[in-house]
Structure formats: C-alpha cells, structure tokens
C-alpha cells in the first residue's frame, strides 16, 4: 500500500485539503498543518484503507485527530494571539519544516518565532545553527527570539544579514517573557520550537 504525492500512489496527497484513496477523493480538514502533516494523514489513511476501512470513516478519523502535547499544540492567549508550541524536539530539518508550516498557516498575520537550541548535533552544531540564522533572514517575520548557547551562532548570522525584524538572543528563554507579553495582540501568531531540553513550553505558559 503506497502513499505520497506521486501519481501511482494508492493514497495520494491532493492539494492542501484532499486525499485520493484509489479513486475516491475525500476532503479532509486537519487540525494540524504543514505538508508533513498531510503526509502523516496519508500514511494513516493508507494503513486504514489496507485494513478495509471505508473512505468516509477514514475522513472522520483524520478530522477527529488533535495534535499531541508539544507537537503543534495550540495554547489560548487572552489577547487572541495564536500560540503554537512545537517544542517536543528539534533538529535542522524539523526546525525548518515547522517554521515553513507555521509561516504558511499564518501567512496573513504578524509572525514571531521563539527558537531554542537544537541539541545533540555534535561538532557541526555551530554550522547548523549558523545556517538556520542565515535562512531566517529571508522570512517575513515580526520578531525572532533565540534562546540558549547554541543559538548564539544563529543570532550572529541573522543579525549580520540585517533583517527587517527584531532579533533578540538570550541564554535563558524565560528572559523573553516580559518582552513577549508587551508585544502580543489579537493578530499575532507565535511559534515555540526547540529541543526538549529547552522546555520552551514553560515560557509559552508563562505568557
């Protein structure tokens, strides 16, 4: 049972809200976002289809799914701002995928990133963080807050690129609480992404 975006896949991702299960097209409204979420949905649909579950039941099951704790977890904020905590873990690939998905989902809103260290990257850690900072400079953002010693390389690279948005770096994410509280209003969207050791969910809950 194959799944993906290729024309020969038995379960195929079709646009941003559809799956084609053999010849059955189903429209699915997921509670998670991003291309990787659609591929995850296709994988689950393929498993269900292989077991003989009908397309409409597959659709209902996918729409009933809610993201797990710290995985695109949505937190309410008194101002009406959207807080997304995707801080279960992080590596260079997942960091970019999460940020791209977030920017696409909230493209019409002012976007703030709160990013913490990507741990356990070995001798290449500074290189990976520096590349992240260089990439962030080209995004349409309101502000970027970088937390942790590893993120210092990202902050230096990002600042050197002279972005058009606010950039702050600190060793402890909790130091950003006051600044974030004062900058949030209803249109804002904020993403929290880091390795598990950074515990960014504590900052998200604090604000």
Secondary structure, 3 states (H helix, E strand, C coil): CCEECCCCCCEEEECCCEEEECCEEEECCCCCCCHHHHHHHHHHHHHHHHCCCCHHHHHHHHHHCCCCCCCCEEECCCCCCEEEECCCCCCHHHHHHHHHHHHHHCCCCCEEEEEECCCCCHHHHHHHHHHHHHHHCCCCCCEEEEECCCHHHHHHHHHHCCCCCEEEEECCHHHHHHHHHHHCCCCCEEEEECCHHHCHHHHHHHC
